[in-house]
Amino acid sequence: MKPPTQSTVPSPGHPWAALRPSEYYRQEHPDYFSDSESVDVAGVGEDQLKFYLDQLTTERREREFEEFARAIAEKEICPNLLPQTGPVGGGDSKTDASTYPVSEELGERRYWASQARPPNDDWAFAFSAQKAWKPKVAGDVTKITGLSRQFSKIFFITNQPVPDKEREKWETKMLTLSGCDVRILDRTWLVDRVFKGHHIELAVAKLGLDVRMSQTKRLGPKDASREVELETLLNSLRNPDLARNDDYSLAESYLEAAKLACSLERPRTEVDGLFIQARHLAEKYRHPGLALRAHYQHAWRSYFWFDDPIETERIYEAMEPLLEQIGTGEECELFSNICSVLQTAKLLRQHEIADEREAARVGRLKARFTTLAADAARPNTALFAKTLLVRLGMKDSLSDKQRMVEMLDAYLECFRQSKGLSTYPLLRFVDAIEGIGEFLCSLPNYNAFQSEVQQLIVERCGVRETGHRQLKYGIQLLTNKRYREAVSQLSKARFDLAHEETLLESGKASLALGAVYGDMELRWASRAAYLEAAHIALYSVESMRANPKRGFDCVMRLAWNELQLGRIAPFLAWRNFAHGLANQVKASGQSTEDVTEELDRQDGCLGCLFLKLAPEQAAELKRLPPTLDKMGLASSRIALLYSLGESSVIEAEQSASPAEIQDLVESWKEQPAYSQIRNSTVGETRSASVYEATIFGVKYRIRCANELGAQIYAETILGMLESAFADAKWENFAFVVDTVDLSIVSKADGVNPPKINPTLLGMESQELVWGTGMIDWMRNKPQEYTQHLYGLLTDILLFTTIDSKNDIEEELAAWKAGGVFERACSTGRTFTALLDLIGANKYDINNWLTTPTS
């Protein structure tokens, strides 16, 4: 696994910039980390361990301490220790342990399960659990230096706490006395190494601690596979016969083992030990490319797994001598990535780096990249290096908007030159830019940059890859409230991703598009986009079960939209559907806390609508309370009963006084939702409903019979108009009418599709008379239906403005080229989703007034 490029490093303004590097990276790439349930395996704390170590003195358990101290020394100091075989106290050898000789080749190539490698020198170890440690260290050092075998270093490990000043004093004294380097390691060091080195299980086993194991670790599916792979590698690396194997393959094995151990979140000492072994072998046997990769992987993980920018910088300094030996763009990128990480660490104040040191490091990098960029004999490498120079320039220009504009243009020129260079990583560089896209959205040339880059990606990778880019860019524009541009990008993404393999991504684009329309107060267009998203999320049982929360979110947005449009029956239909999906969310194990909260909030908002209804509109819904009761809409039921003048029913049910009921109603009226919700319904209980939308100052009012076909057609017209004008510009239109009135009915003598007299648009109300079988015709003749909608939209544009026909036709041509008509007319196809998901009868208010839903 190669870590992603610089785009994964959060900029100072990024919402995750406050996180530790490991927290940020885990959220960005959870699959790179352990998927097991990580828990402490032993319930022992630092204070408890200190107490146990102190008790060893009074209980005379020197042998246990000796075993423990030697095991920690093998993990933290050197792995090749030979214990003494005589009685306690040093025995005949005068040492408690000493190093045994290991050949240089075996020491380098064998896996020792420790960060430290076997030393070439002779080292002696003395372990003591005596309270009086001073005479003990003096006696042990005297005995050891009196041996025929000369030791270059002596380690004295005690279970007693030794203050720093005392330790320094006695180490100096012992050096003067014996002429030997003496290191005193005390209880504090032991406790620190046990916990920071993740050796708790070792301490429990060696000291016989009487503690309960807290929980066992449940292995995740990815970790199960990694464990098998890692153990296979380590078993082979423990085999001394590998000393005869190919050194390049051996270094590769250590590097792969280090990466696996890191992903499994093994102790850092183990991970570092494997990386150090890989780096050492690659450097010693002069494999610069492998050495560079080993250094890079170690530096990257030191920062993003262990939050250690200091070690990352040390490793970069160790890899920097390889800079002059690199010859490929990929190798250049490794240096650039770590350099970028260090720049970010400084910007986020995670690590203090002197300006001069950083400038010198970046300068050396730029000098090498400049040399490679001028090498015309290697066009791929040259363009790669040139692009990395631009990336470094971008990093230097974050506070200079004009320089950022210039850097973006420089990037684009690099991408233009990549045509025909098949190994140039265009997508990776685009990813890096899009990683800070929310910041770049404010640049005046970013939209043009995106347009050209998307075309380059189409030529290189096809429309699906472009669709992913459009989706990401569209969401960034939505976040920055750049709604018109977001509509264009998300619409393109929706169509480009509308393939079986990327259908869910297309649904995501539709969902985001619905959110954009909603923020623009284009409720009919928003409704059509959400309906398409819901259809994709729920088009199959498998899709729904895979992620019921996704379907729930789509359906709830549809319900909210219908509530804002004042349509009770469609609201109840989607609300009922959402309630069923909420049960699926719970059954799937996904969190339902926000689900329950949103359902309750929606109940309250419906209640606010009922409170604002005029008495005659409330009376039309007098048979609705039993349905609300059965659906669990308790708050809205109380509100409707109040508007119907049936406060006595509420008082009896709630055991409340009239004053208490009035206080409850007044508290509702103080809620923000009360002022935001509309104060009327569309008239679903009557012979016809009235739907309205105001666009560019023109009110479009459609009176439609309360029949499914007429309702669908009215929804489609308003959704089409809002969608078409969503990214239009005011200056392109001069409307001469205030209102466009249409009436939609279905009669036996009607025509499918109906005719319209465009010359009367805006002059008087026009009746569009459909024939029988209206829905069947729309469903079975999709191309003719789309052409009809296109003609209707064109007529409305031509006959409601004073713009010349040429100007209008020119604008229409631009709309067609930009996919506006395709987007607008696609709203006519969403009715099939409605029929598939909730059925025709749920759209009829009488279904809810007569028989409570099941």
C-alpha positions in Angstrom: 0.0 0.0 0.0 1.4 3.3 -1.1 0.3 6.3 1.1 -1.7 8.8 -0.9 0.0 12.0 -2.0 0.1 15.5 -0.4 -3.6 15.9 -0.8 -4.1 13.8 2.4 -2.3 16.4 4.5 -4.8 18.8 6.0 -4.2 22.5 5.4 -4.3 24.9 8.4 -7.9 25.9 7.5 -9.1 22.3 7.1 -11.7 21.2 9.7 -9.5 18.3 10.7 -6.4 20.4 11.2 -6.9 20.3 15.0 -6.7 16.5 15.1 -3.6 14.6 15.8 -2.1 13.3 12.5 -3.0 9.7 13.4 -6.6 10.7 14.2 -7.0 12.6 10.9 -5.4 9.8 8.8 -7.6 7.2 10.4 -10.7 9.1 9.5 -9.4 9.7 6.0 -8.2 6.1 5.4 -9.7 3.7 8.1 -8.8 0.7 5.9 -5.1 1.4 6.4 -5.5 0.8 10.2 -6.4 -2.2 12.3 -10.1 -3.2 12.1 -10.0 -5.3 15.2 -11.6 -4.2 18.5 -8.5 -2.9 20.2 -8.6 -3.2 24.0 -6.0 -3.5 26.7 -5.5 -7.2 27.4 -4.4 -6.8 31.0 -6.0 -4.6 33.7 -2.9 -3.1 35.2 -1.9 0.5 35.6 1.4 2.3 36.1 0.9 2.8 39.9 0.0 -0.8 40.3 3.1 -1.9 38.4 5.2 0.4 40.6 3.7 -1.2 43.7 4.4 -4.7 42.4 8.0 -3.9 41.7 8.5 -2.3 45.1 7.1 -5.5 46.8 9.7 -7.6 45.1 12.2 -6.2 47.6 10.3 -7.1 50.7 9.1 -10.5 49.4 12.6 -11.6 48.2 11.5 -12.4 44.7 14.8 -11.6 43.0 14.5 -14.4 40.4 11.1 -13.1 39.1 12.6 -9.6 38.8 15.7 -10.9 37.1 13.5 -12.7 34.5 11.4 -9.6 34.0 14.3 -7.2 33.7 16.2 -9.5 31.2 13.1 -9.8 29.0 12.6 -6.0 29.0 16.3 -5.6 28.2 16.0 -8.0 25.3 13.1 -6.0 23.9 14.5 -2.5 24.5 18.4 -2.7 24.6 19.7 -5.8 22.8 18.2 -9.1 21.8 21.2 -11.4 22.2 21.4 -11.9 26.0 22.6 -15.1 27.6 21.4 -15.5 31.3 23.7 -16.7 34.0 23.2 -20.3 35.1 24.6 -20.2 38.6 22.8 -19.3 41.9 21.0 -16.0 42.5 23.4 -13.0 42.9 25.5 -13.4 39.8 26.8 -16.9 40.2 30.2 -18.0 39.0 30.0 -15.6 36.0 29.6 -12.5 38.2 27.0 -11.2 35.7 23.2 -11.8 35.6 23.3 -11.8 31.8 25.7 -10.9 29.0 25.7 -10.6 25.3 26.7 -13.6 23.2 28.5 -13.2 19.9 26.5 -12.9 16.7 28.0 -12.7 13.3 27.5 -9.4 11.6 25.6 -11.0 8.7 23.2 -12.9 11.0 22.7 -9.8 13.2 21.7 -7.8 10.2 19.6 -10.3 8.3 17.7 -12.3 11.0 14.5 -11.0 12.6 15.2 -10.5 16.4 11.7 -9.2 17.4 13.3 -6.0 18.7 14.1 -2.6 17.5 17.7 -3.1 18.6 20.1 -5.3 16.7 22.7 -7.4 18.4 25.7 -5.2 19.4 29.2 -6.0 18.2 30.7 -5.2 21.6 30.5 -7.2 24.8 27.9 -5.9 27.2 27.2 -7.1 30.8 23.9 -6.9 32.8 23.3 -6.9 36.5 19.7 -7.0 37.9 18.9 -6.1 41.5 15.8 -6.1 43.7 17.7 -4.9 46.8 16.5 -1.7 48.5 20.1 -0.5 49.1 21.0 -0.2 45.4 24.1 2.0 45.8 26.4 -0.7 47.4 24.9 -3.2 45.1 25.8 -1.4 41.9 29.3 -0.7 43.3 29.8 -4.4 44.2 28.4 -5.7 40.9 30.5 -3.3 38.8 33.7 -4.3 40.8 33.0 -8.0 40.2 32.3 -7.6 36.5 35.3 -5.5 35.8 37.4 -8.1 37.6 36.5 -10.8 35.1 38.9 -11.9 32.4 36.3 -11.0 29.8 36.4 -7.3 29.2 33.0 -5.6 28.8 32.6 -2.2 27.1 29.3 -1.4 28.8 27.6 -2.5 32.0 23.8 -2.1 32.5 22.6 -2.1 36.1 18.8 -2.5 36.3 17.1 -2.0 39.7 13.5 -2.0 40.9 14.2 1.0 43.0 13.5 4.6 42.0 16.7 6.5 41.3 16.6 10.4 41.0 18.3 11.8 37.9 21.0 13.6 39.8 21.9 10.5 41.8 21.9 8.4 38.6 24.3 10.8 36.9 26.5 11.0 40.0 26.8 7.2 40.3 27.3 6.6 36.6 30.2 9.1 36.6 31.6 7.5 39.8 31.4 4.0 38.4 33.1 5.1 35.2 36.0 6.6 37.2 36.2 3.5 39.4 36.1 0.9 36.6 36.9 2.7 33.4 33.8 1.2 32.0 30.6 2.8 30.6 27.9 2.1 33.3 24.2 2.7 32.7 21.8 2.7 35.7 18.2 2.0 34.7 15.6 2.2 37.5 12.0 1.5 38.3 10.8 4.6 36.4 12.5 3.4 33.2 11.0 -0.1 33.6 7.5 1.2 34.0 7.9 3.7 31.1 9.2 0.9 28.8 6.4 -1.5 29.8 3.6 0.9 28.9 5.1 2.9 26.0 6.6 -0.2 24.5 3.4 -2.2 24.9 5.0 -4.9 27.1 2.1 -5.3 29.6 1.5 -8.9 28.8 5.2 -9.6 29.2 5.2 -8.0 32.7 2.1 -10.0 33.7 3.8 -13.2 32.7 7.2 -12.6 34.1 6.2 -11.1 37.4 3.2 -13.3 38.0 0.9 -10.3 38.5 -2.4 -11.3 39.9 -4.6 -9.2 37.6 -7.6 -10.0 35.5 -7.5 -9.8 31.8 -9.9 -7.1 30.8 -11.2 -8.2 27.4 -9.9 -10.3 24.6 -9.2 -8.7 21.2 -11.7 -9.6 18.5 -9.8 -9.9 15.2 -11.3 -8.0 12.3 -11.5 -9.5 8.8 -8.7 -7.4 7.4 -6.5 -8.0 10.4 -7.1 -11.7 10.2 -5.6 -11.8 6.7 -2.8 -9.4 7.7 -1.9 -11.5 10.8 -1.5 -14.6 8.6 0.7 -12.8 6.1 2.8 -11.1 8.8 3.4 -14.3 10.7 4.4 -16.1 7.6 7.0 -13.4 6.8 8.3 -13.3 10.4 8.7 -17.1 10.5 10.8 -16.9 7.4 12.8 -14.0 8.8 13.6 -15.8 12.0 15.2 -18.6 10.0 19.0 -18.2 10.0 19.3 -19.8 6.6 18.1 -16.6 5.2 21.6 -15.3 5.6 22.3 -17.0 2.3 19.3 -15.5 0.5 19.1 -12.6 -1.9 19.6 -9.4 0.2 17.2 -7.3 -2.0 14.4 -9.8 -1.4 15.3 -9.9 2.3 15.1 -6.1 2.7 11.8 -6.2 0.8 10.5 -8.8 3.2 11.4 -6.6 6.2 9.8 -3.6 4.6 6.5 -5.5 3.9 6.5 -6.9 7.4 7.0 -3.4 8.8 4.0 -2.1 6.9 1.8 -5.0 8.0 2.9 -4.6 11.6 2.0 -0.9 11.4 -1.4 -1.6 9.9 -2.0 -4.1 12.7 -1.0 -1.4 15.2 1.7 -3.6 16.8 3.9 -1.9 19.4 6.0 0.9 17.9 9.3 -0.8 19.0 8.4 -3.8 16.8 7.4 -1.6 13.9 10.4 0.6 14.1 12.7 -2.4 14.4 11.4 -3.9 11.2 11.7 -0.6 9.3 15.2 0.0 10.6 16.2 -3.5 9.5 14.8 -2.8 6.0 16.5 0.5 5.7 19.8 -0.8 6.9 19.9 -3.7 4.6 18.9 -1.6 1.6 21.5 0.9 2.3 24.3 -1.5 3.1 23.8 -3.5 -0.1 23.4 -0.4 -2.2 19.9 -0.5 -3.4 19.0 3.3 -3.6 15.5 2.8 -4.9 14.6 0.3 -2.2 16.4 2.4 0.5 14.4 5.4 -0.6 11.1 3.5 -0.3 12.0 2.1 3.1 12.9 5.5 4.5 9.8 7.0 3.0 7.4 4.4 4.4 9.0 4.7 7.8 8.9 8.5 7.8 5.3 8.5 6.6 4.1 6.1 9.3 6.1 7.9 12.0 4.0 10.9 11.3 0.6 9.4 10.5 0.6 6.5 12.9 2.8 7.7 15.8 2.3 11.5 15.6 6.0 12.0 15.6 7.1 14.8 13.2 10.5 14.9 14.9 11.3 11.3 13.9 9.8 12.0 10.4 12.3 14.9 10.0 15.2 12.7 11.2 14.3 10.0 8.6 14.0 12.6 5.9 17.5 13.8 6.7 18.7 10.2 6.4 17.1 9.8 3.0 18.1 13.2 1.6 21.6 11.9 0.4 19.6 9.7 -2.0 18.1 12.8 -3.7 20.9 13.1 -6.3 20.5 9.4 -7.2 16.8 9.5 -8.1 15.8 9.3 -11.7 12.0 8.8 -11.9 9.0 11.0 -11.2 7.7 8.5 -8.6 10.9 8.8 -6.6 10.7 12.6 -6.8 7.2 12.4 -5.4 8.4 10.5 -2.3 10.7 13.4 -1.4 8.0 15.9 -2.1 5.4 14.2 0.0 7.6 14.0 3.2 8.7 17.6 2.6 5.0 18.6 2.4 4.3 16.7 5.6 7.0 18.6 7.4 5.8 21.9 6.1 2.3 21.1 7.4 3.7 20.0 10.8 5.3 23.4 11.1 2.2 25.3 9.9 0.0 23.4 12.4 2.7 24.0 15.1 3.2 20.3 15.7 7.0 20.7 15.3 9.3 23.7 15.5 11.5 23.9 12.4 13.8 26.9 11.8 12.8 28.9 8.7 16.4 28.7 7.4 16.5 24.9 7.8 13.2 24.4 6.0 14.1 26.9 3.2 17.4 25.1 2.6 15.6 21.7 2.5 13.0 22.9 0.0 15.7 24.7 -2.0 17.7 21.5 -2.4 14.5 19.7 -3.5 13.6 22.4 -6.1 17.2 22.3 -7.5 17.0 18.6 -8.1 13.5 18.8 -9.6 14.6 21.7 -11.9 17.4 19.5 -13.2 15.1 16.6 -14.0 12.4 18.9 -15.5 15.0 20.1 -18.1 15.8 16.5 -19.2 14.1 16.4 -22.6 15.3 12.8 -23.1 12.9 11.6 -20.4 9.6 13.5 -21.0 7.6 11.5 -18.4 10.1 12.2 -15.6 10.6 15.8 -16.8 6.9 16.6 -16.7 6.5 14.8 -13.4 9.3 16.9 -11.9 7.9 20.1 -13.4 4.5 19.4 -11.8 6.1 18.8 -8.4 7.8 22.1 -8.7 4.4 23.7 -9.3 3.1 21.8 -6.2 5.9 23.2 -4.1 5.1 26.7 -5.5 1.4 26.2 -4.6 2.4 25.3 -1.0 4.5 28.5 -0.8 1.7 30.7 -2.1 -1.2 29.8 0.2 -1.3 33.4 1.5 -1.0 35.1 -1.9 -4.2 34.8 -3.9 -2.7 36.1 -7.2 0.2 33.6 -6.9 -2.3 30.8 -6.3 -4.1 31.8 -9.5 -0.7 31.6 -11.4 0.1 28.2 -9.8 -3.3 26.9 -10.9 -2.6 28.0 -14.4 0.8 26.3 -14.2 -0.8 23.1 -13.1 -3.2 23.2 -16.0 -0.3 23.7 -18.5 1.4 20.6 -17.1 -1.8 18.6 -17.5 -2.2 19.8 -21.1 1.3 18.6 -21.8 0.5 15.1 -20.4 -1.4 14.1 -23.5 0.3 11.0 -24.9 2.3 10.4 -21.7 0.6 7.3 -20.5 2.5 6.9 -17.2 2.0 10.5 -16.1 -0.3 10.2 -13.0 -2.8 12.9 -14.0 -5.5 11.6 -11.7 -3.2 11.6 -8.7 -2.2 15.2 -9.2 -5.9 16.2 -9.8 -6.7 14.4 -6.5 -4.1 16.5 -4.7 -5.6 19.8 -6.0 -9.2 18.7 -5.3 -8.1 17.8 -1.7 -8.0 21.6 -1.1 -10.8 22.3 -3.6 -13.0 24.1 -1.0 -10.1 26.6 -0.5 -9.5 26.9 -4.2 -13.2 27.5 -5.1 -12.7 31.2 -4.4 -10.1 31.6 -7.1 -11.4 33.2 -10.3 -9.9 30.6 -12.6 -10.8 27.5 -10.7 -14.1 26.9 -12.5 -12.3 27.2 -15.9 -9.5 24.9 -14.6 -12.1 22.3 -13.6 -13.9 22.4 -16.9 -10.7 21.8 -18.9 -9.4 19.2 -16.5 -12.6 17.2 -16.7 -12.4 17.2 -20.5 -8.8 15.9 -20.2 -10.0 13.1 -17.9 -12.8 12.2 -20.3 -10.2 11.8 -23.0 -7.9 9.8 -20.8 -10.2 7.7 -18.6 -13.8 8.1 -19.8 -16.9 9.8 -18.5 -17.2 7.8 -15.3 -13.9 9.0 -13.9 -14.9 12.5 -14.8 -18.2 12.0 -13.0 -16.4 11.3 -9.8 -14.5 14.5 -10.2 -17.7 16.5 -11.0 -19.4 15.0 -7.9 -16.5 16.0 -5.6 -16.2 19.5 -7.1 -20.0 20.0 -7.0 -20.1 19.2 -3.3 -17.2 21.6 -2.7 -19.2 24.3 -4.5 -22.3 23.5 -2.4 -20.2 23.8 0.8 -19.1 27.2 -0.4 -22.6 28.2 -1.3 -21.7 28.6 -5.0 -25.1 27.2 -6.0 -25.3 28.0 -9.7 -21.9 26.3 -10.4 -22.8 23.4 -8.1 -26.0 22.7 -10.1 -24.0 22.4 -13.3 -21.3 20.1 -11.8 -23.7 17.8 -9.9 -26.1 17.5 -12.9 -23.2 16.4 -15.1 -22.0 14.0 -12.4 -25.5 12.5 -12.1 -25.6 11.7 -15.8 -22.0 10.6 -16.2 -22.3 8.2 -13.2 -25.6 6.7 -14.3 -24.2 3.3 -14.9 -24.7 0.1 -13.0 -21.2 0.1 -11.5 -21.5 3.7 -10.3 -25.2 4.0 -9.8 -24.9 4.7 -6.0 -22.5 7.6 -6.8 -25.1 8.9 -9.3 -27.6 8.8 -6.4 -25.2 10.7 -4.2 -25.0 13.4 -6.9 -28.8 13.5 -7.1 -29.0 13.8 -3.3 -26.5 16.7 -3.3 -28.3 18.3 -6.2 -31.5 18.2 -4.2 -29.7 20.0 -1.3 -28.5 22.7 -3.7 -32.0 23.3 -5.1 -33.4 23.3 -1.5 -30.9 26.0 -0.5 -32.0 28.0 -3.5 -35.7 27.6 -2.4 -36.5 25.7 -5.6 -38.7 23.1 -3.9 -40.1 21.4 -7.0 -36.7 20.9 -8.5 -35.4 19.7 -5.1 -38.2 17.2 -4.9 -37.4 15.7 -8.3 -33.7 15.3 -7.4 -34.5 13.7 -4.1 -37.0 11.3 -5.7 -34.3 10.1 -8.1 -31.8 9.7 -5.3 -34.4 7.7 -3.3 -35.1 5.4 -6.3 -31.4 4.6 -6.7 -30.9 4.0 -2.9 -34.0 1.7 -2.7 -34.2 0.2 -6.2 -33.5 -3.3 -4.9 -33.8 -5.2 -1.7 -30.1 -5.7 -1.7 -29.3 -2.0 -2.1 -31.7 -1.1 0.7 -30.4 -3.7 3.1 -26.8 -2.8 2.3 -27.3 0.7 3.7 -30.9 1.5 4.9 -29.7 4.7 6.4 -28.9 6.1 2.9 -32.5 5.3 1.8 -33.9 6.8 5.0 -32.0 10.1 4.4 -33.4 10.4 0.9 -37.0 9.6 1.9 -36.9 11.9 4.9 -35.8 14.8 2.6 -38.7 14.0 0.3 -41.0 14.2 3.3 -39.5 17.5 4.4 -39.9 18.9 0.9 -43.6 17.9 0.7 -44.2 19.5 4.1 -42.7 22.8 2.8 -44.9 22.6 -0.3 -48.0 22.1 1.8 -48.9 18.7 0.4 -50.2 16.4 3.2 -50.8 13.1 1.4 -47.3 12.9 -0.2 -45.8 14.0 3.1 -47.6 11.2 5.0 -46.7 8.7 2.3 -42.9 9.4 2.6 -43.1 9.8 6.4 -44.7 6.3 6.6 -42.1 4.9 4.3 -39.3 6.5 6.4 -40.7 5.0 9.6 -40.4 1.5 8.0 -36.8 2.3 6.9 -36.0 3.5 10.5 -36.7 -0.1 11.6 -34.4 -1.4 8.9 -31.7 1.0 10.1 -32.1 -0.3 13.7 -32.0 -4.0 12.5 -28.8 -3.4 10.5 -27.0 -2.2 13.6 -26.6 1.4 12.3 -27.1 4.2 14.8 -30.7 5.4 15.1 -30.2 8.3 17.5 -30.4 11.0 14.8 -33.1 9.0 13.0 -35.5 9.2 16.0 -34.6 12.8 16.6 -35.5 13.8 13.0 -38.8 11.9 13.1 -39.8 13.7 16.3 -38.7 17.1 14.8 -40.8 16.4 11.7 -43.8 15.6 13.8 -43.5 19.0 15.5 -43.1 20.9 12.2 -46.3 19.3 10.8 -48.0 20.4 14.0 -46.8 24.0 13.3 -48.4 23.8 9.8 -51.7 22.6 11.3 -51.7 25.5 13.8 -51.4 28.0 11.0 -54.2 26.7 8.9 -57.3 28.8 8.3 -60.4 27.2 10.0 -61.9 26.1 6.6 -58.6 24.3 5.6 -58.3 22.6 9.0 -61.9 21.5 8.7 -61.0 19.7 5.4 -58.7 17.4 7.5 -61.1 16.7 10.3 -61.0 12.9 9.6 -57.1 12.8 9.7 -56.4 12.6 13.5 -57.0 8.8 13.7 -54.3 8.3 11.0 -51.9 10.6 12.8 -52.5 8.7 16.0 -51.7 5.4 14.3 -48.6 6.8 12.6 -47.2 8.0 16.0 -47.5 11.7 15.0 -48.7 12.7 18.4 -47.7 16.3 18.4 -49.2 17.1 15.0 -52.4 15.3 16.0 -52.7 17.5 19.1 -52.1 20.6 16.9 -54.7 19.6 14.3 -57.3 18.9 17.1 -56.6 22.3 18.5 -57.1 24.0 15.1 -60.3 22.0 14.7 -61.6 23.5 17.9 -61.5 20.2 19.8 -59.4 21.3 22.8 -61.7 19.4 25.1 -60.5 16.1 23.6 -56.9 17.1 24.2 -57.6 18.2 27.8 -59.3 14.9 28.5 -56.5 12.8 27.0 -53.7 14.8 28.5 -55.4 15.5 31.9 -54.5 19.2 31.3 -56.4 22.4 31.9 -57.3 24.8 29.1 -54.6 27.1 30.3 -52.0 24.4 30.0 -53.1 23.5 26.5 -52.9 27.1 25.5 -49.4 27.4 27.0 -48.4 24.3 24.9 -49.7 25.9 21.7 -48.0 29.2 22.5 -44.7 27.4 23.1 -45.0 25.9 19.6 -45.6 29.3 18.1 -42.3 30.5 19.6 -40.3 27.8 17.7 -38.3 28.9 14.6 -40.2 26.3 12.5 -43.5 28.1 13.2 -42.4 31.2 11.3 -40.6 29.2 8.6 -43.5 26.8 7.7 -46.1 27.8 5.2 -49.6 28.7 6.4 -51.8 26.8 3.9 -52.1 23.5 2.1 -52.5 23.1 -1.7 -56.2 22.0 -1.4 -55.9 18.2 -1.8 -59.4 17.5 -0.5 -61.0 19.6 -3.2 -61.5 18.9 -6.8 -58.2 20.5 -7.7 -55.0 21.5 -6.0 -53.0 24.7 -6.8 -49.2 24.4 -7.1 -47.0 27.5 -7.4 -43.5 28.5 -8.0 -41.9 32.0 -8.5 -38.9 32.2 -10.8 -37.1 35.4 -11.8 -40.1 37.4 -10.6 -42.7 35.4 -12.7 -45.3 33.3 -10.7 -46.1 30.0 -12.3 -49.5 28.8 -11.0 -50.8 25.4 -12.0 -54.3 24.3 -11.1 -54.4 20.5 -11.4 -57.2 18.0 -10.9 -56.6 15.9 -7.8 -55.8 12.9 -9.9 -52.5 11.2 -10.0 -51.7 11.9 -13.7 -52.5 15.6 -13.5 -50.5 15.9 -10.3 -47.5 14.2 -11.8 -47.6 16.5 -14.9 -47.9 19.6 -12.7 -45.0 18.6 -10.5 -43.0 17.9 -13.7 -43.6 21.3 -15.2 -42.6 23.2 -12.1 -39.6 21.0 -11.4 -38.5 21.4 -15.0 -38.8 25.2 -14.9 -37.0 25.5 -11.6 -34.3 23.2 -12.8 -33.8 25.0 -16.1 -33.5 28.4 -14.5 -31.3 27.2 -11.6 -28.0 28.3 -13.1 -29.4 30.9 -15.5 -28.4 34.6 -15.3 -30.9 37.4 -14.7 -29.2 39.6 -17.4 -30.1 37.1 -20.1 -33.8 37.4 -19.7 -36.3 40.3 -19.7 -39.7 38.9 -18.7 -42.8 40.8 -19.6 -45.4 38.8 -17.7 -46.1 38.5 -14.0 -48.0 35.3 -13.9 -48.3 32.1 -16.1 -51.6 30.3 -15.3 -52.1 26.7 -16.4 -54.9 24.2 -15.7 -54.4 20.5 -16.1 -57.3 18.0 -16.5 -57.9 14.7 -18.1 -61.0 14.0 -20.2 -62.2 11.4 -22.7 -61.9 13.9 -25.6 -58.4 15.1 -24.6 -55.2 14.6 -26.5 -52.0 12.9 -25.4 -50.0 15.1 -25.1 -52.1 18.2 -24.9 -51.7 21.2 -27.1 -50.8 24.7 -25.8 -51.3 28.1 -27.4 -48.0 29.8 -26.7 -49.2 33.2 -27.8 -51.6 33.3 -24.8 -48.9 32.5 -22.2 -49.1 35.2 -19.5 -52.3 36.6 -21.0 -54.9 34.3 -19.6 -55.2 30.9 -18.0 -54.8 28.0 -20.3 -56.3 24.6 -19.9 -54.2 21.6 -20.9 -56.5 18.7 -21.6 -55.0 15.2 -21.5 -56.9 12.2 -22.8 -57.5 9.0 -20.9 -54.6 6.7 -20.1 -52.4 9.7 -19.2 -49.9 7.9 -17.0 -49.6 5.0 -19.3 -48.8 7.3 -22.2 -46.1 9.1 -20.2 -44.6 5.8 -19.1 -44.8 4.0 -22.5 -43.7 7.0 -24.7 -40.7 8.5 -22.8 -39.1 10.0 -25.9 -42.3 11.7 -27.1 -43.0 12.9 -23.5 -39.5 14.4 -23.3 -40.0 16.2 -26.6 -43.3 17.6 -25.4 -41.7 18.9 -22.3 -38.8 20.4 -24.3 -41.4 22.2 -26.6 -43.3 23.5 -23.6 -40.2 24.9 -21.9 -39.2 26.6 -25.2 -42.6 28.1 -25.7 -42.6 29.5 -22.1 -39.2 31.1 -22.7 -40.1 32.6 -26.1 -43.5 34.0 -25.1 -42.8 35.4 -21.6 -39.8 37.6 -22.5 -39.2 40.5 -24.8 -35.8 39.2 -25.9 -35.4 38.8 -29.6 -35.9 35.4 -31.0 -32.3 35.2 -32.0 -31.1 36.0 -28.5 -33.5 33.5 -27.0 -32.4 30.8 -29.5 -28.8 31.6 -28.8 -29.4 31.2 -25.1 -31.3 28.0 -25.7 -28.4 26.6 -27.8 -26.1 27.4 -24.9 -28.5 25.6 -22.5 -28.6 22.6 -24.8 -24.8 22.5 -25.0 -24.6 22.7 -21.2 -27.0 19.9 -20.6 -29.7 22.3 -19.1 -32.5 20.8 -21.2 -31.4 17.3 -20.4 -31.4 18.1 -16.7 -34.7 19.9 -16.8 -36.6 17.4 -18.9 -35.3 14.5 -16.8 -37.7 15.6 -14.1 -40.4 14.1 -16.2 -39.0 10.6 -15.7 -39.0 10.7 -11.9 -42.7 9.8 -11.6 -41.8 6.1 -12.3 -39.8 6.2 -9.1 -42.7 7.5 -7.2 -45.0 4.7 -8.5 -42.3 2.1 -7.7 -41.7 3.3 -4.2 -45.0 4.3 -2.6 -47.7 3.4 -5.2 -50.5 5.5 -6.6 -53.0 5.3 -3.8 -50.7 6.8 -1.2 -50.7 10.1 -3.2 -54.5 10.4 -2.6 -55.5 12.3 0.6 -58.6 10.2 0.8 -56.4 7.2 1.5 -55.3 8.9 4.7 -58.7 10.4 5.7 -60.7 7.2 5.5 -58.5 4.3 6.5 -55.6 4.7 8.9 -52.3 3.4 7.5 -51.0 0.0 8.5 
